[in-house]
């Protein structure tokens, strides 16, 4: 693995595990991992990795649920629908909406403004209309047969 590949793998790992809001913050975290990178290098890496910057920070477009999270949600989601340009509606088994919302909140997806849960339904509010598709894509990786 080249230095560039190793640094980019470290960037994906950091972005997948933590909320990183700025290139400066990314550079500091990379330095702790043993990688020195200039702002120019980081800009190139961010472009090459197709990282998206949303209100909460950087996110990789191909990051979905980690395997552990998929297991936590397995069998709990019964239906997922687009509720509007900024909203995803997730139906769950009775009594499980709060647990699913909390699980999604802990993921700290940068495109999600927040969640609101009742007994068997939760709303996932997105920062921008385009972010709704990303939330739907990520949820589809866990419950592909629950979409309308």
C-alpha positions in Angstrom: 0.0 0.0 0.0 1.4 3.4 -1.0 1.6 6.3 1.5 -1.3 8.0 -0.4 -3.5 4.8 -0.2 -2.7 4.4 3.5 -3.5 8.0 4.3 -6.8 7.8 2.3 -7.7 4.6 4.2 -7.1 6.4 7.4 -9.2 9.3 6.3 -12.1 7.0 5.5 -11.7 5.3 8.9 -11.7 8.6 10.7 -14.7 10.0 8.8 -16.6 6.7 9.4 -15.9 6.7 13.1 -16.0 10.4 14.1 -17.6 13.6 13.2 -15.0 15.7 11.4 -16.1 19.2 10.4 -13.1 20.9 8.9 -9.9 20.1 7.0 -7.9 21.4 9.9 -9.6 19.0 12.3 -9.0 16.2 9.8 -5.3 17.1 9.6 -5.0 17.0 13.4 -6.6 13.6 13.6 -4.5 12.3 10.8 -1.4 13.6 12.6 -2.4 11.6 15.7 -2.6 8.5 13.4 0.9 9.2 12.1 0.1 11.0 8.8 1.3 14.5 8.0 -0.8 16.2 5.2 -1.0 19.7 3.9 -4.3 21.4 3.1 -3.6 20.9 -0.6 -3.1 17.2 -0.1 -6.2 16.9 2.0 -8.2 18.7 -0.6 -7.0 16.2 -3.2 -7.7 13.3 -0.9 -11.2 14.6 -0.1 -12.0 15.0 -3.9 -10.5 11.6 -4.7 -12.5 9.9 -2.0 -15.7 11.8 -3.0 -16.3 12.9 0.5 -19.4 15.0 1.0 -19.5 17.9 3.4 -22.8 18.4 5.1 -23.8 20.5 8.1 -22.4 18.0 10.5 -19.1 17.3 8.8 -17.5 15.1 6.1 -19.1 11.8 5.1 -18.0 9.2 2.6 -20.8 8.4 0.0 -20.3 4.7 0.3 -20.4 4.4 4.0 -23.5 2.6 5.1 -24.2 0.8 8.3 -21.4 -0.9 10.1 -22.1 -4.6 10.5 -22.9 -4.2 14.3 -25.5 -1.5 13.5 -27.2 -3.6 10.9 -27.6 -6.4 13.4 -29.1 -3.9 16.0 -31.7 -2.8 13.5 -32.4 -6.2 11.9 -36.1 -7.1 12.1 -37.1 -3.8 13.8 -37.9 -1.8 10.6 -41.2 -2.7 8.9 -41.5 0.1 6.3 -39.6 3.1 5.0 -41.1 5.9 2.9 -40.0 9.3 1.8 -42.1 11.8 3.7 -41.2 14.8 1.8 -38.1 16.6 0.5 -36.5 16.7 3.9 -38.1 13.8 5.7 -37.8 10.0 5.8 -40.6 8.1 7.7 -39.5 4.8 9.3 -42.1 2.4 10.6 -41.1 -0.1 13.2 -42.5 -2.9 15.3 -44.6 -1.7 18.2 -42.5 -0.1 20.9 -39.2 -0.1 18.9 -39.3 3.4 17.2 -37.3 5.1 20.0 -34.6 2.4 20.0 -34.2 2.7 16.2 -34.1 6.5 16.5 -31.5 6.3 19.2 -29.4 3.9 17.1 -29.6 6.3 14.2 -28.7 9.3 16.4 -25.6 7.5 17.7 -24.5 7.1 14.1 -24.3 10.9 13.9 -24.8 11.0 10.1 -23.8 14.5 9.0 -26.9 14.9 6.7 -29.4 14.2 9.5 -30.7 17.1 11.5 -32.4 14.9 14.0 -35.0 12.2 14.7 -38.4 12.2 16.4 -39.9 8.9 17.5 -43.3 7.7 18.7 -44.2 4.1 19.5 -43.9 2.5 16.1 -42.9 5.4 13.8 -40.0 7.8 13.6 -39.2 10.8 11.4 -35.7 11.4 10.2 -35.2 15.0 9.3 -32.5 15.9 6.8 -30.5 19.1 6.5 -31.0 19.4 2.8 -33.4 17.9 0.3 -30.6 16.1 -1.5 -29.6 14.4 1.8 -32.9 12.5 1.9 -31.7 10.2 -0.9 -28.5 9.3 1.1 -30.5 8.5 4.2 -32.9 6.3 2.2 -29.8 4.5 0.6 -28.3 3.8 3.9 -31.5 2.5 5.4 -32.1 0.3 2.3 -28.8 -1.4 3.0 -30.4 -2.7 6.3 -34.0 -3.3 5.2 -34.1 -3.6 1.4 -37.5 -5.2 1.3 -39.2 -2.5 3.5 -39.2 0.3 0.9 -42.2 1.8 -1.0 
